[in-house]
Amino acid sequence: MVGTKRSNDWGFPRWRAYGAAGRGASKVRLCDREGCNEVGDRPAPKAPHSKDRWYFCEAHAAEYNKNWNYFAGLSPEEAARRAAEEESGASAFRTSAQWQWAGPGDGSRSRDEMRALEVLELDPDVEFKDVKVAYRRLAKEHHPDTNAGNRKAADKFQKVQAAYEVLRKAEERKNGKVA
């Protein structure tokens, strides 16, 4: 009977892949940042839509991504066109926001608009016609002429007016009118 032979794949730590022949060290790519000796295992594009890649360590990849400008070298019109093309293909992300996974509202309103809706005591997904109805109701209820000498009513009236202005201007911007 032939004696058993020792396997090349024993021991810890492993310096090579399982089943690899020989005892040579495996090749490791270093970070492409000048002077960095960390493992470069995070690819980053050298230019938009380029197949060429840099390979950075985690720290340098984060720095590179933070300073990355996808629209570098494009005119404002071309950048706007490309942004619109990218957004048209990413509609699935916007539809998930309506289920309130990312917070209140459908993601189409700014923080100021959300605060204005709170002042008007409305839900985030309300239409503008309902905003008008709520504004008229609250303005009538808190108007200084109907609440003479009531400072709280006067303050609430001012907040209601400011909230309505924020929402009115947002609606005009949404419909393409200059506010």
C-alpha positions as semicolon CSV with decimal commas, in nm:
position;residue;x (nm);y (nm);z (nm)
1;M;0,000;0,000;0,000
2;V;0,121;0,339;-0,095
3;G;0,169;0,579;0,190
4;T;-0,041;0,891;0,205
5;K;0,115;1,203;0,076
6;R;0,092;1,537;0,247
7;S;-0,138;1,782;0,070
8;N;-0,022;2,123;-0,036
9;D;-0,348;2,270;0,091
10;W;-0,306;2,249;0,467
11;G;-0,227;2,497;0,737
12;F;-0,326;2,848;0,829
13;P;-0,297;3,120;0,711
14;R;-0,343;3,036;0,346
15;W;-0,100;3,215;0,122
16;R;-0,263;3,100;-0,198
17;A;-0,593;2,976;-0,332
18;Y;-0,717;2,625;-0,254
19;G;-0,587;2,373;-0,500
20;A;-0,327;2,605;-0,651
21;A;-0,007;2,427;-0,739
22;G;0,319;2,539;-0,593
23;R;0,402;2,740;-0,289
24;G;0,449;3,083;-0,448
25;A;0,287;3,391;-0,300
26;S;-0,028;3,519;-0,466
27;K;-0,014;3,850;-0,649
28;V;-0,179;4,147;-0,479
29;R;-0,258;4,469;-0,659
30;L;-0,157;4,780;-0,463
31;C;-0,351;5,103;-0,442
32;D;-0,295;5,332;-0,743
33;R;-0,254;5,638;-0,518
34;E;0,108;5,752;-0,514
35;G;0,286;5,633;-0,199
36;C;0,006;5,406;-0,072
37;N;0,099;5,045;0,008
38;E;-0,252;4,918;0,088
39;V;-0,437;4,660;-0,124
40;G;-0,607;4,827;-0,423
41;D;-0,923;4,621;-0,452
42;R;-1,182;4,893;-0,522
43;P;-1,212;4,989;-0,890
44;A;-1,300;5,344;-0,991
45;P;-1,344;5,482;-1,345
46;K;-1,069;5,707;-1,480
47;A;-1,324;5,906;-1,684
48;P;-1,701;5,898;-1,739
49;H;-1,803;5,606;-1,962
50;S;-1,444;5,479;-1,977
51;K;-1,348;5,115;-1,939
52;D;-1,014;5,215;-1,782
53;R;-1,010;5,184;-1,404
54;W;-0,805;5,298;-1,110
55;Y;-0,775;5,052;-0,822
56;F;-0,775;5,217;-0,481
57;C;-0,772;5,108;-0,118
58;E;-1,088;5,182;0,082
59;A;-0,971;5,521;0,213
60;H;-0,856;5,652;-0,124
61;A;-1,165;5,516;-0,303
62;A;-1,384;5,714;-0,062
63;E;-1,179;6,029;-0,124
64;Y;-1,191;5,980;-0,501
65;N;-1,568;5,921;-0,501
66;K;-1,631;6,228;-0,285
67;N;-1,455;6,451;-0,538
68;W;-1,591;6,277;-0,851
69;N;-1,780;6,503;-1,092
70;Y;-1,975;6,300;-1,344
71;F;-2,047;6,610;-1,554
72;A;-1,690;6,745;-1,570
73;G;-1,607;6,892;-1,908
74;L;-1,969;6,916;-2,025
75;S;-2,157;7,234;-2,106
76;P;-2,451;7,314;-1,875
77;E;-2,699;7,218;-2,150
78;E;-2,527;6,886;-2,217
79;A;-2,502;6,814;-1,843
80;A;-2,875;6,883;-1,800
81;R;-2,957;6,657;-2,096
82;R;-2,743;6,373;-1,960
83;A;-2,890;6,413;-1,610
84;A;-3,242;6,390;-1,757
85;E;-3,145;6,072;-1,946
86;E;-3,004;5,916;-1,628
87;E;-3,314;6,008;-1,425
88;S;-3,549;5,864;-1,687
89;G;-3,385;5,524;-1,646
90;A;-3,400;5,535;-1,266
91;S;-3,774;5,563;-1,214
92;A;-3,790;5,254;-0,994
93;F;-3,618;5,437;-0,711
94;R;-3,871;5,719;-0,717
95;T;-4,169;5,483;-0,705
96;S;-4,038;5,318;-0,390
97;A;-4,042;5,654;-0,208
98;Q;-4,420;5,679;-0,235
99;W;-4,452;5,387;0,006
100;Q;-4,277;5,603;0,264
101;W;-3,967;5,387;0,292
102;A;-3,755;5,699;0,282
103;G;-3,972;5,915;0,508
104;P;-4,290;6,116;0,473
105;G;-4,424;6,215;0,134
106;D;-4,340;6,086;-0,209
107;G;-3,999;6,254;-0,224
108;S;-4,113;6,527;-0,461
109;R;-4,141;6,799;-0,196
110;S;-3,866;6,997;-0,027
111;R;-3,824;7,024;0,348
112;D;-3,976;7,375;0,343
113;E;-4,280;7,247;0,155
114;M;-4,323;6,967;0,409
115;R;-4,313;7,220;0,694
116;A;-4,566;7,438;0,513
117;L;-4,800;7,140;0,476
118;E;-4,766;7,078;0,851
119;V;-4,869;7,438;0,923
120;L;-5,172;7,395;0,698
121;E;-5,251;7,064;0,873
122;L;-5,232;6,862;0,549
123;D;-5,090;6,525;0,443
124;P;-4,769;6,520;0,234
125;D;-4,938;6,379;-0,078
126;V;-5,213;6,641;-0,102
127;E;-5,296;6,821;-0,427
128;F;-5,272;7,198;-0,465
129;K;-5,649;7,249;-0,483
130;D;-5,671;7,102;-0,132
131;V;-5,393;7,338;-0,021
132;K;-5,609;7,632;-0,134
133;V;-5,910;7,501;0,056
134;A;-5,708;7,452;0,375
135;Y;-5,548;7,796;0,339
136;R;-5,885;7,969;0,303
137;R;-6,031;7,779;0,599
138;L;-5,737;7,856;0,831
139;A;-5,704;8,217;0,714
140;K;-6,072;8,278;0,785
141;E;-6,046;8,109;1,124
142;H;-5,734;8,300;1,241
143;H;-5,780;8,634;1,062
144;P;-5,705;8,934;1,292
145;D;-6,038;9,100;1,200
146;T;-6,237;8,807;1,341
147;N;-6,002;8,764;1,641
148;A;-5,944;9,121;1,758
149;G;-5,669;9,143;2,020
150;N;-5,580;8,772;2,004
151;R;-5,202;8,760;1,952
152;K;-5,191;8,381;1,905
153;A;-5,446;8,398;1,624
154;A;-5,246;8,677;1,454
155;D;-4,925;8,469;1,473
156;K;-5,102;8,163;1,335
157;F;-5,247;8,376;1,053
158;Q;-4,897;8,493;0,955
159;K;-4,766;8,135;0,958
160;V;-5,057;8,020;0,742
161;Q;-4,990;8,299;0,490
162;A;-4,618;8,217;0,473
163;A;-4,689;7,846;0,432
164;Y;-4,933;7,913;0,151
165;E;-4,676;8,133;-0,030
166;V;-4,414;7,857;-0,010
167;L;-4,654;7,602;-0,157
168;R;-4,790;7,841;-0,421
169;K;-4,439;7,922;-0,548
170;A;-4,347;7,552;-0,552
171;E;-4,660;7,477;-0,755
172;E;-4,571;7,752;-1,004
173;R;-4,219;7,613;-1,042
174;K;-4,358;7,263;-1,092
175;N;-4,592;7,383;-1,367
176;G;-4,319;7,581;-1,543
177;K;-4,434;7,926;-1,442
178;V;-4,171;8,164;-1,306
179;A;-4,236;8,239;-0,939
